[in-house]
Amino acid sequence: MRNRRVPFRRFVTIREISGLVIATLLATGCTASEAVGEGGFPPGGGGGRPPVQPPPQQPTSRLLPAALVGVWNGQDSRGIGSWYLAFQADGRYRRSNERRGITITGTATVQGTVIMFSPEGGRPYSSTWAAGGGRLSIDGSVYLRADQGQGASALVGSWIDTSGNYWATLRISADGTFQLADQAGGGVAGKIVVSGRQLTLQAAGRNPVTCGWAIDNGVLRLVRPDGAVSEYVRSG
């Protein structure tokens, strides 16, 4: 029997197939990353699984409780001046002590009974707080409200004049009324209205008098429009 010559057939290798696929993709302008999406599915439509979208971020609210918003006054633990704390509804705060020459500003957030202070240029820290009846407690330190219209709690009480100017005694009640008594000039009574660092004394038959005021280490200072200063110490 005569032997037939079988024609040689060359088998294509896997490497050559891969090279042909890549060449085809490059020729059509499609890259491998475009052809296969996340998890092996094609991106976008075409019946494949759509790409996973990150969940929307919830905005962080800095709104402070209404009971905390306002201006508060408290004594310095070492007896050097007084501290004022001012909180705004959007979370901004200001802490100052004029005698020490210190002013700190930043933002605050509240979660339950914990308040987180983030001072500008400083490290955040947390404290516990509670407010009610015109009193604010932060880590046990007590501050009295100093801005609430008539009868700010920081002013409520009896005061004795130590400067010898105008009035000998001053009594301010929680209902927003006051009584001034001077042995030489008699007495006067009326209403007191507080707005920030100013207070207005309104007495029947007399022109209202607006004074600047501050409480420094237990001493109440009233500055009249003519610049005269009266100082009072708390007596009750």
KOLTORSE-793704 format. One record per atom (N, C-alpha, C): residue number from 1; residue in one letter; x, y, z; atom name. Coordinates in steps of 0.05 Angstrom, whole numbers. Atoms other than C-alpha are relative to their C-alpha. Example, Ala and Ser with C-alpha at 12.3 -4.5 7.8 and 13.67 -1.06 7.14 Angstrom:
# residues 2
     i   aa       px       py       pz   at
     1    A       18      -24        0    N
     1    A      246      -90      156   CA
     1    A       18       24        0    C
     2    S      -16      -24       -1    N
     2    S      273      -21      143   CA
     2    S      -15       22       14    C
This chain:
# residues 236
     i   aa       px       py       pz   at
     1    M       17      -24        0    N
     1    M        0        0        0   CA
     1    M       18       24        0    C
     2    R      -17      -24        2    N
     2    R       26       67      -18   CA
     2    R       -7       19       22    C
     3    N        5      -19      -23    N
     3    N       35      115       40   CA
     3    N       -7       27      -11    C
     4    R        8      -28        7    N
     4    R       -3      181       36   CA
     4    R       14       20       19    C
     5    R      -11      -21      -17    N
     5    R       29      244       60   CA
     5    R      -22       17       11    C
     6    V       21      -16      -13    N
     6    V      -15      277      111   CA
     6    V       10       29        3    C
     7    P      -10      -28       -2    N
     7    P      -11      353      106   CA
     7    P        2        9       29    C
     8    F       -5       -9      -28    N
     8    F       17      386      168   CA
     8    F      -20       23        7    C
     9    R       19      -21      -10    N
     9    R      -35      426      208   CA
     9    R       12       13       26    C
    10    R      -12      -14      -23    N
    10    R       -9      478      256   CA
    10    R      -22        8       19    C
    11    F       19       -7      -20    N
    11    F      -48      485      321   CA
    11    F        6       27       13    C
    12    V       -4      -27      -11    N
    12    V      -59      555      348   CA
    12    V        2       -3       31    C
    13    T       -4        2      -29    N
    13    T      -34      563      419   CA
    13    T      -18       21       15    C
    14    I       16      -19      -16    N
    14    I      -72      598      476   CA
    14    I       12       27        0    C
    15    R      -13      -26        0    N
    15    R      -20      653      477   CA
    15    R       -7       16      -25    C
    16    E        6      -13       25    N
    16    E      -34      668      404   CA
    16    E      -29       10        0    C
    17    I       28       -9       -2    N
    17    I     -109      670      417   CA
    17    I       -3       25       17    C
    18    S        2      -24      -17    N
    18    S     -100      720      474   CA
    18    S       11       24      -15    C
    19    G      -11      -22       15    N
    19    G      -57      762      429   CA
    19    G      -19       11      -21    C
    20    L       20       -9       20    N
    20    L     -111      764      375   CA
    20    L      -23       15       14    C
    21    V       22      -14      -14    N
    21    V     -165      784      426   CA
    21    V        8       28        8    C
    22    I       -9      -27       -9    N
    22    I     -123      841      454   CA
    22    I        3       18      -24    C
    23    A       -3      -16       24    N
    23    A     -106      864      383   CA
    23    A      -27       10      -10    C
    24    T       26       -8        9    N
    24    T     -180      865      366   CA
    24    T      -12       22       17    C
    25    L       10      -20      -18    N
    25    L     -198      905      428   CA
    25    L       13       27       -5    C
    26    L      -15      -25        5    N
    26    L     -144      956      414   CA
    26    L       -9       13      -26    C
    27    A        9      -10       26    N
    27    A     -167      962      342   CA
    27    A      -27       14        1    C
    28    T       27      -12       -2    N
    28    T     -238      978      363   CA
    28    T       -2       22       20    C
    29    G       -1      -22      -19    N
    29    G     -216     1029      415   CA
    29    G      -11       -7       27    C
    30    C       11        8      -25    N
    30    C     -240      989      475   CA
    30    C       22      -13       16    C
    31    T      -21       12      -17    N
    31    T     -194      973      533   CA
    31    T      -12      -21       17    C
    32    A        9       22      -16    N
    32    A     -197      914      579   CA
    32    A      -16       10       24    C
    33    S       15      -10      -24    N
    33    S     -220      957      638   CA
    33    S      -28        9       -8    C
    34    E       27       -8        9    N
    34    E     -278      983      596   CA
    34    E      -17      -24       -6    C
    35    A       15       23        8    N
    35    A     -298      914      573   CA
    35    A      -12      -15       23    C
    36    V        9       15      -23    N
    36    V     -305      884      642   CA
    36    V       -3       19       24    C
    37    G        5      -18      -23    N
    37    G     -337      921      700   CA
    37    G        6      -14       26    C
    38    E       -5       10      -27    N
    38    E     -336      910      774   CA
    38    E      -13      -28        3    C
    39    G       11       27       -4    N
    39    G     -345      836      793   CA
    39    G       -3      -16      -25    C
    40    G        2       16       25    N
    40    G     -337      813      721   CA
    40    G      -23        7      -17    C
    41    F       24       -8       16    N
    41    F     -401      848      696   CA
    41    F        7       24      -16    C
    42    P       -6      -24       16    N
    42    P     -400      898      640   CA
    42    P      -12       25       13    C
    43    P       10      -24      -13    N
    43    P     -408      969      664   CA
    43    P      -24       11      -15    C
    44    G       23      -14       13    N
    44    G     -472     1009      651   CA
    44    G      -22      -20       -7    C
    45    G       23       16        8    N
    45    G     -529      978      613   CA
    45    G        8      -26      -14    C
    46    G       -5       25       14    N
    46    G     -532      919      566   CA
    46    G       -7      -25       15    C
    47    G        9       23      -16    N
    47    G     -566      874      617   CA
    47    G       18       -7       22    C
    48    G      -19        7      -22    N
    48    G     -506      874      664   CA
    48    G       -9       14       26    C
    49    R        6      -12      -26    N
    49    R     -507      893      737   CA
    49    R       11       28        1    C
    50    P      -10      -28        0    N
    50    P     -502      969      746   CA
    50    P       21        3       22    C
    51    P      -21       -4      -20    N
    51    P     -442      996      784   CA
    51    P      -12        9       27    C
    52    V       10       -6      -27    N
    52    V     -451     1003      859   CA
    52    V        5       30        6    C
    53    Q       -2      -29       -7    N
    53    Q     -464     1076      880   CA
    53    Q        4        3       30    C
    54    P       -3       -4      -29    N
    54    P     -439     1100      948   CA
    54    P      -24       14       11    C
    55    P       24      -13      -12    N
    55    P     -495     1120      996   CA
    55    P        5       30        4    C
    56    P       -3      -29       -4    N
    56    P     -508     1195     1001   CA
    56    P        7        6       28    C
    57    Q       -8       -8      -26    N
    57    Q     -475     1229     1059   CA
    57    Q      -21       18       13    C
    58    Q       20      -16      -15    N
    58    Q     -522     1257     1112   CA
    58    Q       14       25       11    C
    59    P      -13      -24      -10    N
    59    P     -507     1330     1129   CA
    59    P        0       -1       31    C
    60    T       -3       -2      -29    N
    60    T     -481     1341     1200   CA
    60    T      -12       26       10    C
    61    S       13      -23      -11    N
    61    S     -525     1388     1240   CA
    61    S       16       10       24    C
    62    R      -13      -11      -22    N
    62    R     -491     1436     1287   CA
    62    R      -19       16       18    C
    63    L       19      -15      -16    N
    63    L     -555     1464     1316   CA
    63    L        1       -7       29    C
    64    L       -1        5      -28    N
    64    L     -550     1472     1391   CA
    64    L      -27        2       13    C
    65    P       26       -2      -14    N
    65    P     -608     1462     1440   CA
    65    P       -6       29        8    C
    66    A        8      -27       -7    N
    66    A     -647     1526     1454   CA
    66    A        8        7       29    C
    67    A       -6       -4      -29    N
    67    A     -633     1517     1529   CA
    67    A       29        9        3    C
    68    L      -29       -6       -2    N
    68    L     -558     1526     1515   CA
    68    L        7       26      -14    C
    69    V       -6      -24       16    N
    69    V     -560     1584     1465   CA
    69    V       -3       25       17    C
    70    G        0      -25      -14    N
    70    G     -543     1652     1494   CA
    70    G       26        6       13    C
    71    V      -24       -9      -14    N
    71    V     -493     1686     1540   CA
    71    V       -2       -8       29    C
    72    W       -2        9      -27    N
    72    W     -471     1658     1607   CA
    72    W       24       12       14    C
    73    N      -22      -11      -16    N
    73    N     -427     1685     1663   CA
    73    N        6      -18       23    C
    74    G       -8       17      -22    N
    74    G     -387     1645     1713   CA
    74    G       26       10       12    C
    75    Q      -24       -9      -14    N
    75    Q     -332     1658     1764   CA
    75    Q       24      -17       -8    C
    76    D      -25       14        5    N
    76    D     -260     1639     1752   CA
    76    D        8      -17       24    C
    77    S       -6       18      -22    N
    77    S     -237     1580     1794   CA
    77    S       23       11       18    C
    78    R      -22      -12      -15    N
    78    R     -175     1620     1816   CA
    78    R       -6       28        9    C
    79    G        7      -27       -8    N
    79    G     -212     1684     1828   CA
    79    G       11       22      -17    C
    80    I      -11      -20       18    N
    80    I     -182     1720     1768   CA
    80    I      -21        6      -21    C
    81    G       20       -8       20    N
    81    G     -238     1755     1732   CA
    81    G      -24      -20       -1    C
    82    S       23       17        5    N
    82    S     -300     1721     1705   CA
    82    S        0      -10      -28    C
    83    W        1       12       26    N
    83    W     -314     1676     1646   CA
    83    W      -28        5      -12    C
    84    Y       24       -2       15    N
    84    Y     -366     1691     1593   CA
    84    Y        0      -21      -22    C
    85    L        4       20       21    N
    85    L     -393     1636     1549   CA
    85    L      -24        9      -17    C
    86    A       21       -8       19    N
    86    A     -433     1655     1487   CA
    86    A       -3      -22      -21    C
    87    F        5       21       19    N
    87    F     -466     1601     1445   CA
    87    F      -21       10      -20    C
    88    Q       19       -6       21    N
    88    Q     -500     1612     1378   CA
    88    Q      -14      -26      -10    C
    89    A       16       24        8    N
    89    A     -553     1566     1349   CA
    89    A       14      -17      -20    C
    90    D      -14       15       21    N
    90    D     -508     1545     1291   CA
    90    D       24      -15       10    C
    91    G      -21       15      -11    N
    91    G     -457     1516     1339   CA
    91    G       25       16        7    C
    92    R      -23      -16       -6    N
    92    R     -407     1573     1343   CA
    92    R       -1        9       29    C
    93    Y       -1       -9      -27    N
    93    Y     -383     1593     1412   CA
    93    Y       24       18        5    C
    94    R      -22      -18       -8    N
    94    R     -339     1645     1446   CA
    94    R        3       -1       30    C
    95    R       -6        2      -29    N
    95    R     -306     1638     1514   CA
    95    R       21       21        6    C
    96    S      -19      -23       -5    N
    96    S     -272     1699     1544   CA
    96    S        2        6       30    C
    97    N       -5      -10      -27    N
    97    N     -242     1726     1608   CA
    97    N       17       25       -3    C
    98    E      -13      -26        5    N
    98    E     -225     1800     1603   CA
    98    E       24        4       19    C
    99    R      -21       -4      -19    N
    99    R     -182     1800     1666   CA
    99    R       25      -16       -8    C
   100    R      -22       17        9    N
   100    R     -139     1743     1640   CA
   100    R       10        6      -28    C
   101    G       -7       -7       28    N
   101    G     -138     1771     1569   CA
   101    G       -2      -24      -18    C
   102    I        4       24       15    N
   102    I     -164     1705     1541   CA
   102    I      -26        1      -16    C
   103    T       24        4       17    N
   103    T     -213     1696     1483   CA
   103    T        4      -24      -17    C
   104    I       -1       25       15    N
   104    I     -227     1628     1452   CA
   104    I      -25       -2      -16    C
   105    T       23        4       17    N
   105    T     -273     1616     1393   CA
   105    T        2      -28      -13    C
   106    G        1       27       13    N
   106    G     -294     1551     1359   CA
   106    G      -28       -8       -5    C
   107    T       27       11        5    N
   107    T     -353     1505     1346   CA
   107    T       -5      -21       21    C
   108    A        8       19      -20    N
   108    A     -392     1460     1393   CA
   108    A      -23      -17      -12    C
   109    T       22       18        7    N
   109    T     -437     1400     1382   CA
   109    T       -9      -14       25    C
   110    V       12       12      -23    N
   110    V     -484     1366     1431   CA
   110    V      -12      -26       -7    C
   111    Q       13       26        3    N
   111    Q     -504     1294     1438   CA
   111    Q       -8       -9       28    C
   112    G       10        7      -27    N
   112    G     -548     1281     1499   CA
   112    G       11       20       20    C
   113    T      -12      -17      -21    N
   113    T     -512     1307     1561   CA
   113    T       29        6       -5    C
   114    V      -29       -5        7    N
   114    V     -444     1311     1526   CA
   114    V        2       22      -20    C
   115    I       -6      -22       18    N
   115    I     -419     1374     1493   CA
   115    I       29       -2       -9    C
   116    M      -26        2       12    N
   116    M     -359     1371     1446   CA
   116    M        9       27       -9    C
   117    F      -11      -26        8    N
   117    F     -317     1434     1441   CA
   117    F       23       -5      -20    C
   118    S      -21        1       20    N
   118    S     -273     1444     1379   CA
   118    S       11       28       -3    C
   119    P      -11      -27        2    N
   119    P     -232     1507     1391   CA
   119    P       17        4      -24    C
   120    E      -17       -6       24    N
   120    E     -198     1541     1332   CA
   120    E       29       -3        8    C
   121    G      -28        3       -5    N
   121    G     -126     1519     1330   CA
   121    G        7      -18       24    C
   122    G       -5       17      -24    N
   122    G     -134     1471     1390   CA
   122    G      -12      -27       -4    C
   123    R       10       27        1    N
   123    R     -152     1399     1404   CA
   123    R      -29       -1       11    C
   124    P       27        3      -10    N
   124    P     -226     1380     1412   CA
   124    P        0      -14       28    C
   125    Y        3       13      -26    N
   125    Y     -249     1359     1482   CA
   125    Y      -30        0        6    C
   126    S       29        3       -6    N
   126    S     -315     1337     1512   CA
   126    S       -4        6       30    C
   127    S        8       -6      -27    N
   127    S     -352     1358     1575   CA
   127    S      -29       -9        3    C
   128    T       28        5       -6    N
   128    T     -418     1342     1609   CA
   128    T      -14       27        6    C
   129    W       14      -25       -4    N
   129    W     -471     1396     1612   CA
   129    W      -29       -4        8    C
   130    A       28        0       -7    N
   130    A     -540     1412     1640   CA
   130    A       -8       29        3    C
   131    A       10      -27       -2    N
   131    A     -583     1475     1637   CA
   131    A      -28        0        9    C
   132    G       28       -3       -9    N
   132    G     -646     1498     1671   CA
   132    G       -2       21       22    C
   133    G        4      -20      -20    N
   133    G     -674     1554     1713   CA
   133    G       20       22        0    C
   134    G      -19      -21        3    N
   134    G     -624     1604     1686   CA
   134    G       28       -7        9    C
   135    R      -27       10       -8    N
   135    R     -564     1561     1707   CA
   135    R       10      -20      -20    C
   136    L      -13       19       18    N
   136    L     -515     1524     1663   CA
   136    L       23      -13       15    C
   137    S      -22       15      -13    N
   137    S     -469     1470     1691   CA
   137    S       17      -14      -22    C
   138    I      -18       14       18    N
   138    I     -408     1447     1651   CA
   138    I       22      -12       17    C
   139    D      -19       14      -17    N
   139    D     -367     1394     1686   CA
   139    D        0       10       29    C
   140    G        3       -9      -27    N
   140    G     -393     1420     1752   CA
   140    G        3       30        5    C
   141    S       -2      -30       -2    N
   141    S     -376     1494     1739   CA
   141    S      -26       13       -7    C
   142    V       27      -12        3    N
   142    V     -438     1538     1745   CA
   142    V        3       27      -13    C
   143    Y        2      -26       14    N
   143    Y     -454     1595     1697   CA
   143    Y      -29        9        2    C
   144    L       27      -12       -1    N
   144    L     -514     1642     1703   CA
   144    L       -5       15      -26    C
   145    R        7      -12       26    N
   145    R     -552     1667     1643   CA
   145    R        3       31        3    C
   146    A       -6      -28       -1    N
   146    A     -531     1738     1626   CA
   146    A      -12       16      -23    C
   147    D       10      -14       24    N
   147    D     -574     1757     1566   CA
   147    D      -30       -2       -3    C
   148    Q       28        8        5    N
   148    Q     -647     1736     1576   CA
   148    Q      -19       23        8    C
   149    G       20      -22       -3    N
   149    G     -686     1801     1570   CA
   149    G        0       11       28    C
   150    Q        3      -11      -26    N
   150    Q     -712     1821     1637   CA
   150    Q        8      -21       21    C
   151    G       -7       18      -23    N
   151    G     -681     1792     1700   CA
   151    G       20      -22       -7    C
   152    A      -21       20        5    N
   152    A     -619     1756     1673   CA
   152    A        9      -11       26    C
   153    S       -6       12      -26    N
   153    S     -602     1706     1727   CA
   153    S       27        7       12    C
   154    A      -26       -9      -10    N
   154    A     -530     1730     1732   CA
   154    A       -2       25       16    C
   155    L        3      -25      -14    N
   155    L     -556     1796     1757   CA
   155    L      -19       -2       24    C
   156    V       20        2      -21    N
   156    V     -611     1771     1803   CA
   156    V       13       -2       28    C
   157    G      -10        1      -28    N
   157    G     -598     1784     1877   CA
   157    G        3       28       11    C
   158    S       -5      -26      -14    N
   158    S     -578     1840     1925   CA
   158    S       29        8       -3    C
   159    W      -27      -11        4    N
   159    W     -517     1884     1913   CA
   159    W        4       25       17    C
   160    I       -7      -23      -16    N
   160    I     -482     1936     1957   CA
   160    I       20       16      -15    C
   161    D      -18      -18       14    N
   161    D     -449     1997     1926   CA
   161    D       26        4       16    C
   162    T      -25       -4      -14    N
   162    T     -375     2000     1944   CA
   162    T       16       24      -12    C
   163    S      -15      -23       12    N
   163    S     -356     2060     1900   CA
   163    S       -9       27       10    C
   164    G       10      -25      -10    N
   164    G     -398     2113     1934   CA
   164    G      -14       18      -20    C
   165    N       13      -15       22    N
   165    N     -430     2135     1868   CA
   165    N      -29       -7       -2    C
   166    Y       28        3        8    N
   166    Y     -505     2145     1857   CA
   166    Y      -16      -16       20    C
   167    W       18       17      -16    N
   167    W     -536     2086     1895   CA
   167    W       15      -16       21    C
   168    A      -13       15      -22    N
   168    A     -521     2051     1960   CA
   168    A       -6      -30       -3    C
   169    T        7       28        3    N
   169    T     -559     1986     1947   CA
   169    T      -16       -4      -26    C
   170    L       15        6       24    N
   170    L     -588     1952     1886   CA
   170    L      -10      -29        3    C
   171    R       12       27       -1    N
   171    R     -636     1893     1885   CA
   171    R      -14       -5      -26    C
   172    I       11        8       25    N
   172    I     -654     1857     1821   CA
   172    I      -15      -26        4    C
   173    S       17       24       -4    N
   173    S     -711     1806     1820   CA
   173    S       -2      -16      -26    C
   174    A        2       18       23    N
   174    A     -722     1747     1774   CA
   174    A      -23        8      -19    C
   175    D       22       -8       17    N
   175    D     -786     1779     1747   CA
   175    D        7       25      -17    C
   176    G       -9      -23       16    N
   176    G     -745     1836     1716   CA
   176    G       -5       27       12    C
   177    T        3      -25      -14    N
   177    T     -758     1889     1768   CA
   177    T       26        6       17    C
   178    F      -23       -8      -16    N
   178    F     -706     1929     1808   CA
   178    F       -8       21       20    C
   179    Q        3      -21      -20    N
   179    Q     -701     1973     1869   CA
   179    Q       28       12        6    C
   180    L      -24      -14       -7    N
   180    L     -647     2025     1880   CA
   180    L       -6       16       25    C
   181    A        3      -15      -24    N
   181    A     -638     2055     1949   CA
   181    A       25       15        7    C
   182    D      -23      -17       -8    N
   182    D     -593     2113     1969   CA
   182    D       -9       17       24    C
   183    Q        7      -14      -25    N
   183    Q     -594     2143     2039   CA
   183    Q       -3       30       -5    C
   184    A        1      -29        5    N
   184    A     -582     2212     2010   CA
   184    A      -21        8      -20    C
   185    G       19       -7       21    N
   185    G     -626     2211     1948   CA
   185    G      -26      -15        0    C
   186    G       24       15       -1    N
   186    G     -681     2164     1969   CA
   186    G        2      -25      -17    C
   187    G        0       25       15    N
   187    G     -702     2105     1927   CA
   187    G      -16        2      -26    C
   188    V       14        1       25    N
   188    V     -728     2087     1858   CA
   188    V       -4      -29       -7    C
   189    A        6       27        8    N
   189    A     -760     2025     1829   CA
   189    A      -10        0      -28    C
   190    G       10        1       27    N
   190    G     -777     2001     1760   CA
   190    G        7      -27      -13    C
   191    K       -6       25       14    N
   191    K     -760     1949     1707   CA
   191    K       29        2      -12    C
   192    I      -27        2       11    N
   192    I     -692     1926     1681   CA
   192    I       -2      -18      -25    C
   193    V       -1       15       24    N
   193    V     -681     1902     1610   CA
   193    V       29       -4       -8    C
   194    V      -27        6        7    N
   194    V     -617     1866     1591   CA
   194    V        2       -8      -29    C
   195    S       -5        7       28    N
   195    S     -590     1863     1520   CA
   195    S       31       -2       -3    C
   196    G      -29        4        2    N
   196    G     -521     1832     1514   CA
   196    G       15       12       24    C
   197    R      -16      -11      -22    N
   197    R     -471     1872     1555   CA
   197    R      -10       28        8    C
   198    Q       13      -25       -9    N
   198    Q     -519     1931     1565   CA
   198    Q      -26       -7       14    C
   199    L       26        2      -13    N
   199    L     -578     1939     1612   CA
   199    L      -12       28        2    C
   200    T       14      -25       -1    N
   200    T     -631     1992     1614   CA
   200    T      -18        0       25    C
   201    L       17       -4      -23    N
   201    L     -664     2017     1678   CA
   201    L      -23       19       -7    C
   202    Q       24      -15        7    N
   202    Q     -735     2041     1667   CA
   202    Q      -17        4       25    C
   203    A       16       -7      -23    N
   203    A     -770     2077     1724   CA
   203    A      -21       20       -8    C
   204    A       22      -17        7    N
   204    A     -837     2112     1722   CA
   204    A        7       29        6    C
   205    G       -5      -28       -3    N
   205    G     -831     2187     1712   CA
   205    G       28        9       -4    C
   206    R      -28       -7        4    N
   206    R     -757     2184     1695   CA
   206    R        9      -10      -28    C
   207    N      -10        9       25    N
   207    N     -718     2178     1631   CA
   207    N       16      -26        4    C
   208    P      -15       25       -2    N
   208    P     -690     2108     1618   CA
   208    P       30        5        0    C
   209    V      -29       -2       -1    N
   209    V     -617     2099     1635   CA
   209    V       12      -26       -9    C
   210    T      -13       24       10    N
   210    T     -574     2050     1595   CA
   210    T       29        0        9    C
   211    C      -28        3      -11    N
   211    C     -509     2025     1626   CA
   211    C       13      -24      -13    C
   212    G      -15       24        5    N
   212    G     -455     1978     1605   CA
   212    G        4      -15       26    C
   213    W       -3       15      -25    N
   213    W     -447     1921     1654   CA
   213    W       18      -24       -4    C
   214    A      -17       24        0    N
   214    A     -400     1864     1672   CA
   214    A        2       -9       29    C
   215    I       -5       12      -27    N
   215    I     -390     1817     1731   CA
   215    I       28      -12       -1    C
   216    D      -28        8        0    N
   216    D     -317     1808     1747   CA
   216    D        7       -9       29    C
   217    N       -8       11      -26    N
   217    N     -298     1761     1805   CA
   217    N      -19        8       22    C
   218    G       21       -6      -19    N
   218    G     -364     1774     1840   CA
   218    G       -6       29        4    C
   219    V        5      -29       -1    N
   219    V     -363     1849     1829   CA
   219    V      -16        9      -25    C
   220    L       16      -10       22    N
   220    L     -418     1881     1787   CA
   220    L        8       29       -6    C
   221    R       -8      -26        8    N
   221    R     -394     1941     1748   CA
   221    R      -20       11      -20    C
   222    L       18      -15       18    N
   222    L     -443     1991     1717   CA
   222    L       14       25      -10    C
   223    V      -13      -23       13    N
   223    V     -416     2042     1668   CA
   223    V      -22       17      -12    C
   224    R       20      -18       10    N
   224    R     -462     2101     1657   CA
   224    R        9       14      -26    C
   225    P       -8      -13       25    N
   225    P     -465     2140     1591   CA
   225    P       21       22        3    C
   226    D      -20      -21       -4    N
   226    D     -423     2196     1622   CA
   226    D       27      -11        8    C
   227    G      -26       12       -7    N
   227    G     -368     2146     1638   CA
   227    G        3       -6       29    C
   228    A       -2        6      -29    N
   228    A     -381     2143     1713   CA
   228    A       -4      -30        5    C
   229    V        1       28       -5    N
   229    V     -371     2074     1742   CA
   229    V      -10       -5       29    C
   230    S        9        9      -26    N
   230    S     -409     2042     1800   CA
   230    S        7      -29        3    C
   231    E       -7       27       -6    N
   231    E     -385     1978     1832   CA
   231    E      -16      -11       23    C
   232    Y       16       13      -20    N
   232    Y     -427     1930     1873   CA
   232    Y       10      -28        6    C
   233    V       -7       28       -8    N
   233    V     -411     1867     1912   CA
   233    V      -26      -13        8    C
   234    R       25       15       -6    N
   234    R     -464     1813     1920   CA
   234    R       -3       -3       30    C
   235    S        6        4      -28    N
   235    S     -497     1811     1988   CA
   235    S      -22      -20        5    C
   236    G       21       20       -3    N
   236    G     -551     1760     1974   CA
   236    G      -12       -8      -26    C
